[in-house]
Amino acid sequence: MDPRSQIFVVDDDTSSRDLLSRILSSEGHRVLALSDGREALEHLAEEREPPDLVVSDIRMGDVDGLQLTDALRQRAPDTPVILVTAFGNIDGAIDAIRRGAFDYISKPYDVDAIKLVVRRALEQRRLAMENRSLRRDLRDKYRLENVVGRSEAMLQVYKTAARVAATDATVLIQGESGTGKELVARAIHAASPRTAASFVAVDCGAIAEGVLESELFGHARGAFTGAQATRRGLFEEADRGTLFLDEIGDIGANVQARLLRALQEGTIRRVGTNEPIAVDARVVAASNKDLAQAAKDGRFREDLFYRLAVVTIRIPPLRDRREDIPLLAEHFAAKHGRAEGAAVSPQAREVLLAYDWPGNVRELENVVARALALNPSGVITPDDLPEHVRGAELAPGGTDLAHDRPTLAELERRYAGQILQETGGNKTRAAEVLGIDRKTLYRLLGERDDR
């Protein structure tokens, strides 16, 4: 809390106004003493910035404290109002709070009580301002303009995302790992009417089915061993916001059934109870699998697939939109450069364009970040790029990879192996760098997770 907060003290009783002004000035605040509500509104119109707090008597002349509160709610909604009166009663307190006052206190003044209420009101304002600033920063970070790419395929992604953002329709985002599915999901949330509420993301592929069920729907106390208290699930955490279900194709049959019911009924049931809980969470799901084919093959519930795929957005792999590679590379250079002017040299750009990017946008960002970490000049050259990207590595038997191209799976395995080597064999850290879970890392390496 800023001890130099600007406070309006509004009271038509001179002695009362002067006493309250002295109390607040002694706390280090900048106090403007005003004789009635009309004078307060005139100053409010003249000031560039509204006051941090208004402390006002209720019973005054033409404009009383309740009318002043109503006006402040319209003109300066972040400014809390504390109402003071010599005629304290429960009806007056209820009316004051209903009209939007922060608190209601009676005369004669209790000095310590007034100081405490003022501190609480200013702290609430500070937190409200911080939360609004944070939401604005998140909207800026995840707005659709920041999903980088100018290819025709990405323009179609932007158009669809922008159109669906204004609705409550369930969205299914499909694309290979690393294409930026969560970024698109966050952009949809940020452009939606739900942006003031939470965006809750869960990686369904990284959580065992029994644990995932509890994570999504919550559980009652005693529902299973270790459930020592009732716990809200992520559906409830995302109420009025967006629930992002990443790698939805990996969930088991039981969770599929419960998810279908939640989407159909708009209610969930915590594990261990049959009591329905209404939730208003917009669901955006994502998968690197072909869910339509999985539904045909009986590996995914067809009815759930159609519930999820009300609108489908397909994000193309980076190799199919190579015209976006230079733009993305420069974007990541600006993001990760240690100094202004970080860039990609024309020669390095040609190398990046020639590579197939099995890890897609995530891999490109990691490569650019690594190159800038190793090159203090801030301009990436071909020598700063990993060998597998430069194509200089020889395949077994001395065959030049430029003439004997490896499979996509082999490229993924090599890249995962290189990152694992750079992290000293730490698989958890390697998975974090690659932006995947440990299960996917073991699959890329052709190993089993025996934990």
C-alpha positions as CSV (number, residue, x, y, z in Angstrom):
1,M,0.0,0.0,0.0
2,D,1.2,3.5,-0.9
3,P,1.3,5.6,2.3
4,R,0.9,8.7,0.1
5,S,-2.6,7.7,-1.1
6,Q,-5.0,10.5,-2.2
7,I,-8.1,10.5,0.0
8,F,-11.2,12.7,-0.3
9,V,-12.9,13.4,3.1
10,V,-16.4,14.7,2.4
11,D,-18.5,16.0,5.3
12,D,-20.7,19.1,5.8
13,D,-19.8,19.2,9.5
14,T,-16.6,21.3,9.8
15,S,-15.4,19.8,13.1
16,S,-16.0,16.2,12.0
17,R,-14.4,16.9,8.6
18,D,-11.3,18.5,10.2
19,L,-10.9,15.7,12.8
20,L,-11.1,12.9,10.2
21,S,-8.7,14.8,7.9
22,R,-6.1,15.1,10.7
23,I,-6.4,11.4,11.5
24,L,-5.7,10.4,7.9
25,S,-3.0,13.0,7.4
26,S,-1.2,11.7,10.4
27,E,-1.0,8.3,8.6
28,G,0.9,10.0,5.7
29,H,-2.0,10.3,3.3
30,R,-2.7,13.2,1.0
31,V,-6.2,14.4,2.2
32,L,-8.5,16.8,0.3
33,A,-11.3,18.0,2.7
34,L,-14.6,18.8,0.9
35,S,-17.8,20.3,2.3
36,D,-20.5,18.2,0.5
37,G,-21.1,15.6,-2.2
38,R,-21.6,18.1,-5.0
39,E,-18.1,19.7,-4.3
40,A,-16.7,16.1,-4.3
41,L,-18.2,15.4,-7.8
42,E,-16.8,18.7,-9.1
43,H,-13.3,17.8,-8.0
44,L,-13.7,14.3,-9.4
45,A,-14.5,15.7,-12.8
46,E,-11.5,18.1,-12.6
47,E,-8.9,15.5,-11.4
48,R,-6.9,13.6,-14.0
49,E,-6.8,10.6,-11.7
50,P,-9.6,9.6,-9.3
51,P,-8.7,9.5,-5.6
52,D,-7.6,6.2,-4.1
53,L,-10.3,6.4,-1.5
54,V,-13.4,8.5,-0.5
55,V,-14.6,8.7,3.1
56,S,-17.9,10.5,3.1
57,D,-20.7,11.4,5.5
58,I,-24.1,10.0,4.5
59,R,-26.4,12.9,5.4
60,M,-25.5,16.0,3.5
61,G,-27.2,18.7,1.4
62,D,-28.0,18.3,-2.3
63,V,-25.8,15.3,-2.9
64,D,-25.6,12.9,0.0
65,G,-23.2,10.1,0.6
66,L,-25.2,7.3,-1.0
67,Q,-25.7,9.5,-4.2
68,L,-22.0,10.2,-4.2
69,T,-21.3,6.4,-3.9
70,D,-23.6,5.8,-6.9
71,A,-21.7,8.4,-8.9
72,L,-18.3,7.0,-8.0
73,R,-19.4,3.5,-9.0
74,Q,-20.0,4.9,-12.5
75,R,-17.1,7.3,-12.8
76,A,-14.3,5.6,-10.7
77,P,-15.3,2.0,-10.1
78,D,-11.9,1.2,-8.6
79,T,-12.2,3.9,-5.8
80,P,-13.6,2.4,-2.6
81,V,-16.0,4.4,-0.5
82,I,-16.3,4.4,3.3
83,L,-19.5,5.9,4.5
84,V,-19.8,7.6,8.0
85,T,-22.9,8.7,9.8
86,A,-24.1,9.7,13.3
87,F,-27.3,7.8,12.7
88,G,-26.1,4.2,12.6
89,N,-28.6,1.4,12.1
90,I,-28.7,-2.0,10.4
91,D,-30.9,-0.8,7.5
92,G,-28.5,2.0,6.7
93,A,-25.6,-0.4,6.7
94,I,-27.3,-2.8,4.4
95,D,-28.3,0.0,2.0
96,A,-24.7,1.4,2.0
97,I,-23.1,-2.0,1.2
98,R,-25.8,-2.8,-1.4
99,R,-25.0,0.5,-3.1
100,G,-21.3,-0.5,-3.4
101,A,-19.7,1.1,-0.3
102,F,-16.6,-0.7,1.0
103,D,-17.7,-0.2,4.6
104,Y,-20.0,1.7,6.9
105,I,-18.9,3.2,10.3
106,S,-20.7,5.3,12.9
107,K,-19.8,8.5,14.7
108,P,-18.3,9.2,17.1
109,Y,-15.0,8.1,15.6
110,D,-13.0,5.2,16.9
111,V,-9.6,6.4,15.6
112,D,-8.0,2.9,15.5
113,A,-11.0,1.4,13.8
114,I,-11.0,4.1,11.1
115,K,-7.3,3.6,10.4
116,L,-7.8,-0.2,10.1
117,V,-10.8,0.2,7.7
118,V,-8.9,2.7,5.6
119,R,-5.9,0.4,5.3
120,R,-8.2,-2.5,4.3
121,A,-9.9,-0.4,1.7
122,L,-6.7,0.8,0.1
123,E,-5.3,-2.7,0.1
124,Q,-8.4,-4.0,-1.6
125,R,-8.0,-1.3,-4.3
126,R,-4.3,-2.2,-4.8
127,L,-5.2,-5.9,-5.3
128,A,-8.0,-5.0,-7.7
129,M,-5.7,-2.8,-9.7
130,E,-3.0,-5.5,-9.8
131,N,-5.5,-8.2,-10.9
132,R,-6.8,-6.0,-13.7
133,S,-3.3,-5.3,-14.8
134,L,-2.4,-9.0,-14.8
135,R,-5.5,-9.8,-16.8
136,R,-4.6,-7.1,-19.3
137,D,-1.0,-8.4,-19.6
138,L,-2.3,-12.0,-20.1
139,R,-4.8,-10.8,-22.8
140,D,-1.9,-9.0,-24.5
141,K,0.4,-12.0,-24.3
142,Y,-2.2,-14.4,-25.6
143,R,-4.2,-12.4,-28.0
144,L,-4.6,-13.8,-31.5
145,E,-2.1,-11.3,-33.0
146,N,0.6,-13.0,-31.0
147,V,0.0,-16.4,-32.6
148,V,2.8,-15.8,-35.1
149,G,2.4,-16.8,-38.7
150,R,1.2,-15.4,-42.0
151,S,0.8,-18.5,-44.2
152,E,-2.7,-19.1,-45.6
153,A,-3.1,-22.1,-43.4
154,M,-2.5,-20.0,-40.2
155,L,-4.8,-17.3,-41.5
156,Q,-7.5,-19.8,-41.5
157,V,-6.6,-20.8,-37.9
158,Y,-6.9,-17.1,-36.9
159,K,-10.2,-16.6,-38.6
160,T,-11.8,-19.6,-37.1
161,A,-10.4,-18.9,-33.6
162,A,-11.6,-15.3,-33.7
163,R,-15.1,-16.3,-34.8
164,V,-15.5,-19.0,-32.2
165,A,-14.0,-16.9,-29.3
166,A,-17.2,-14.9,-29.0
167,T,-19.3,-18.0,-28.5
168,D,-19.4,-20.7,-25.8
169,A,-19.0,-23.5,-28.4
170,T,-16.7,-26.4,-27.5
171,V,-13.5,-26.4,-29.6
172,L,-11.2,-29.2,-30.6
173,I,-7.7,-28.2,-31.7
174,Q,-5.8,-30.8,-33.6
175,G,-2.2,-30.8,-34.6
176,E,1.2,-32.4,-34.0
177,S,3.1,-31.9,-30.7
178,G,4.7,-28.5,-30.6
179,T,2.5,-26.8,-33.1
180,G,1.1,-24.3,-30.5
181,K,-2.3,-25.8,-29.6
182,E,-2.3,-24.3,-26.1
183,L,-1.3,-20.9,-27.4
184,V,-4.4,-20.9,-29.7
185,A,-6.6,-22.1,-26.8
186,R,-5.3,-19.3,-24.6
187,A,-5.9,-16.8,-27.5
188,I,-9.5,-18.0,-27.8
189,H,-10.0,-17.5,-24.0
190,A,-8.3,-14.1,-24.1
191,A,-10.6,-12.9,-26.9
192,S,-13.8,-14.3,-25.3
193,P,-16.3,-12.8,-22.8
194,R,-14.8,-15.2,-20.3
195,T,-11.4,-13.5,-20.2
196,A,-11.8,-12.1,-16.7
197,A,-12.2,-15.6,-15.3
198,S,-9.6,-18.4,-15.1
199,F,-8.0,-20.3,-18.0
200,V,-7.2,-23.8,-16.5
201,A,-5.0,-26.2,-18.4
202,V,-4.5,-29.9,-17.7
203,D,-2.3,-32.3,-19.6
204,C,-4.5,-35.4,-19.7
205,G,-1.8,-37.6,-21.2
206,A,0.6,-37.0,-18.3
207,I,-1.9,-38.1,-15.5
208,A,-3.0,-41.6,-14.6
209,E,-6.7,-42.1,-15.2
210,G,-7.7,-42.5,-11.5
211,V,-5.8,-39.3,-10.6
212,L,-7.1,-37.4,-13.6
213,E,-10.7,-38.2,-12.6
214,S,-10.1,-36.6,-9.2
215,E,-8.3,-33.7,-10.8
216,L,-11.1,-32.9,-13.2
217,F,-14.1,-33.5,-11.0
218,G,-12.8,-33.2,-7.4
219,H,-13.5,-35.7,-4.7
220,A,-15.3,-36.0,-1.4
221,R,-13.6,-36.7,1.9
222,G,-13.0,-40.4,2.3
223,A,-13.7,-41.1,-1.4
224,F,-10.4,-43.1,-1.5
225,T,-7.4,-43.8,0.6
226,G,-5.6,-40.5,1.3
227,A,-8.7,-38.3,0.6
228,Q,-8.6,-36.6,3.9
229,A,-10.6,-33.6,2.9
230,T,-13.1,-32.6,0.2
231,R,-11.4,-31.1,-2.9
232,R,-12.7,-29.0,-5.7
233,G,-11.8,-30.2,-9.2
234,L,-10.5,-28.3,-12.2
235,F,-14.0,-28.0,-13.7
236,E,-15.0,-25.9,-10.7
237,E,-11.8,-23.9,-10.8
238,A,-12.6,-23.0,-14.4
239,D,-16.2,-22.0,-13.6
240,R,-17.2,-19.0,-15.8
241,G,-13.8,-19.4,-17.6
242,T,-12.1,-21.9,-19.9
243,L,-11.0,-25.5,-19.2
244,F,-8.2,-26.6,-21.6
245,L,-7.9,-30.4,-21.9
246,D,-4.6,-31.1,-23.7
247,E,-4.0,-34.5,-25.2
248,I,-7.6,-35.5,-24.8
249,G,-7.1,-38.6,-26.9
250,D,-5.2,-40.2,-24.0
251,I,-8.0,-40.3,-21.5
252,G,-9.5,-43.7,-20.5
253,A,-13.1,-44.9,-20.9
254,N,-14.2,-44.0,-17.4
255,V,-13.1,-40.4,-17.6
256,Q,-14.5,-40.2,-21.2
257,A,-18.0,-41.2,-19.8
258,R,-17.8,-38.7,-17.0
259,L,-16.6,-35.9,-19.3
260,L,-19.5,-36.6,-21.7
261,R,-22.0,-36.3,-18.9
262,A,-20.5,-33.1,-17.7
263,L,-20.7,-31.6,-21.2
264,Q,-24.3,-32.8,-21.7
265,E,-25.7,-31.8,-18.4
266,G,-23.6,-28.8,-17.4
267,T,-23.0,-30.5,-14.0
268,I,-20.2,-32.6,-12.4
269,R,-20.1,-35.0,-9.5
270,R,-17.1,-35.2,-7.3
271,V,-15.6,-38.7,-6.9
272,G,-17.3,-40.4,-3.9
273,T,-20.6,-38.5,-4.1
274,N,-23.7,-38.4,-6.4
275,E,-24.5,-34.7,-5.6
276,P,-24.6,-32.7,-8.9
277,I,-22.7,-29.4,-9.0
278,A,-23.5,-26.9,-11.7
279,V,-20.5,-25.6,-13.6
280,D,-20.2,-23.1,-16.4
281,A,-16.8,-23.9,-17.9
282,R,-16.2,-23.6,-21.6
283,V,-14.2,-26.6,-22.8
284,V,-11.4,-26.4,-25.3
285,A,-9.7,-29.7,-26.0
286,A,-6.6,-30.6,-28.0
287,S,-5.0,-33.7,-29.4
288,N,-2.0,-34.7,-31.5
289,K,-4.0,-37.8,-32.5
290,D,-6.7,-38.1,-35.2
291,L,-9.7,-38.3,-32.9
292,A,-12.1,-38.9,-35.8
293,Q,-10.3,-42.0,-36.8
294,A,-9.9,-43.1,-33.2
295,A,-13.7,-42.8,-32.8
296,K,-14.2,-44.9,-35.9
297,D,-11.8,-47.5,-34.6
298,G,-13.6,-47.7,-31.2
299,R,-10.6,-46.2,-29.3
300,F,-12.5,-43.0,-28.4
301,R,-16.2,-42.5,-27.7
302,E,-17.9,-41.3,-30.8
303,D,-20.6,-39.4,-28.9
304,L,-17.8,-37.6,-26.9
305,F,-15.9,-36.8,-30.1
306,Y,-18.9,-35.0,-31.6
307,R,-19.5,-33.1,-28.3
308,L,-15.9,-31.9,-28.3
309,A,-15.6,-31.2,-32.1
310,V,-18.4,-28.6,-32.3
311,V,-15.7,-26.5,-33.9
312,T,-12.5,-28.1,-35.1
313,I,-9.3,-26.1,-35.6
314,R,-6.4,-27.9,-37.3
315,I,-2.9,-26.4,-36.9
316,P,-0.6,-27.4,-39.7
317,P,2.9,-28.7,-38.9
318,L,5.7,-26.3,-39.4
319,R,7.1,-28.2,-42.4
320,D,3.8,-27.5,-44.2
321,R,4.0,-23.8,-43.7
322,R,7.7,-23.0,-44.3
323,E,7.0,-19.4,-45.2
324,D,6.3,-18.9,-41.4
325,I,9.7,-20.1,-40.4
326,P,11.7,-16.9,-40.9
327,L,8.9,-14.9,-39.1
328,L,8.9,-17.3,-36.2
329,A,12.6,-17.4,-36.0
330,E,12.9,-13.5,-35.8
331,H,10.0,-13.5,-33.2
332,F,11.9,-16.0,-31.0
333,A,15.2,-14.1,-31.5
334,A,13.6,-10.9,-30.2
335,K,12.0,-12.9,-27.3
336,H,15.2,-14.7,-26.2
337,G,17.9,-12.2,-27.2
338,R,20.0,-10.8,-24.4
339,A,20.3,-7.5,-26.1
340,E,18.3,-5.4,-28.6
341,G,19.0,-6.3,-32.2
342,A,19.0,-10.1,-31.8
343,A,18.4,-11.6,-35.3
344,V,18.9,-14.5,-37.6
345,S,21.5,-14.2,-40.4
346,P,20.4,-14.9,-44.0
347,Q,22.6,-18.0,-44.0
348,A,21.1,-19.3,-40.8
349,R,17.6,-18.6,-42.1
350,E,18.3,-20.8,-45.2
351,V,19.4,-23.6,-42.9
352,L,16.3,-23.3,-40.8
353,L,14.1,-23.3,-43.9
354,A,15.7,-26.5,-45.2
355,Y,15.0,-28.5,-41.9
356,D,11.8,-30.4,-41.5
357,W,11.1,-29.5,-37.8
358,P,9.7,-32.7,-36.4
359,G,9.2,-30.8,-33.0
360,N,7.4,-28.0,-34.9
361,V,7.3,-24.5,-33.4
362,R,8.4,-25.6,-29.9
363,E,11.6,-27.1,-31.4
364,L,12.3,-24.0,-33.4
365,E,12.0,-21.8,-30.3
366,N,14.3,-24.1,-28.4
367,V,16.9,-24.0,-31.2
368,V,16.8,-20.2,-31.5
369,A,17.0,-19.8,-27.7
370,R,20.0,-22.2,-27.6
371,A,21.8,-20.4,-30.4
372,L,21.4,-17.1,-28.7
373,A,22.6,-18.5,-25.4
374,L,25.8,-19.7,-27.0
375,N,26.3,-16.6,-29.2
376,P,26.9,-13.3,-27.3
377,S,26.8,-11.2,-30.5
378,G,23.0,-11.7,-30.8
379,V,23.1,-12.6,-34.5
380,I,22.6,-16.3,-35.2
381,T,24.8,-17.9,-37.8
382,P,24.7,-21.5,-39.1
383,D,27.6,-22.4,-36.8
384,D,25.3,-21.6,-33.8
385,L,22.7,-24.1,-34.9
386,P,22.7,-27.8,-33.7
387,E,24.4,-30.3,-36.1
388,H,21.1,-32.2,-36.7
389,V,19.5,-28.9,-38.0
390,R,22.5,-28.0,-40.1
391,G,22.3,-31.5,-41.7
392,A,26.1,-31.9,-41.3
393,E,25.9,-35.1,-39.1
394,L,26.7,-38.3,-40.9
395,A,24.5,-41.3,-40.7
396,P,25.9,-44.8,-39.8
397,G,28.3,-45.9,-42.4
398,G,29.4,-42.4,-43.3
399,T,26.4,-41.6,-45.5
400,D,25.7,-37.9,-45.8
401,L,22.3,-37.2,-44.4
402,A,21.6,-34.7,-47.2
403,H,21.5,-37.7,-49.6
404,D,20.0,-40.3,-47.2
405,R,17.3,-38.5,-45.3
406,P,16.3,-40.0,-41.9
407,T,12.7,-40.7,-41.1
408,L,10.6,-38.3,-39.0
409,A,10.8,-40.7,-36.1
410,E,14.5,-40.9,-36.3
411,L,14.9,-37.1,-36.3
412,E,12.7,-36.8,-33.3
413,R,14.7,-39.5,-31.5
414,R,18.0,-37.8,-32.3
415,Y,16.8,-34.4,-31.2
416,A,15.4,-35.8,-27.9
417,G,18.7,-37.6,-27.4
418,Q,20.7,-34.4,-27.9
419,I,18.6,-32.5,-25.4
420,L,18.9,-35.3,-22.9
421,Q,22.7,-35.2,-23.3
422,E,22.7,-31.4,-22.8
423,T,20.8,-31.8,-19.6
424,G,23.2,-34.4,-18.2
425,G,20.9,-37.3,-18.6
426,N,18.1,-35.6,-16.5
427,K,15.0,-36.9,-18.2
428,T,12.6,-34.7,-16.3
429,R,14.6,-31.6,-17.3
430,A,14.9,-32.8,-20.9
431,A,11.1,-33.3,-21.1
432,E,10.6,-29.7,-19.8
433,V,13.0,-28.3,-22.4
434,L,11.3,-30.2,-25.1
435,G,7.9,-29.2,-23.8
436,I,6.6,-32.8,-23.5
437,D,5.9,-35.1,-20.6
438,R,8.2,-37.9,-19.5
439,K,6.0,-40.6,-21.1
440,T,6.4,-39.0,-24.5
441,L,10.1,-38.6,-24.0
442,Y,10.5,-42.3,-23.2
443,R,8.5,-43.1,-26.4
444,L,10.7,-40.9,-28.5
445,L,13.8,-42.5,-27.1
446,G,12.4,-46.0,-27.5
447,E,12.6,-46.7,-23.8
448,R,10.3,-47.9,-21.1
449,D,9.4,-45.7,-18.1
450,D,10.1,-48.1,-15.2
451,R,9.5,-45.6,-12.4
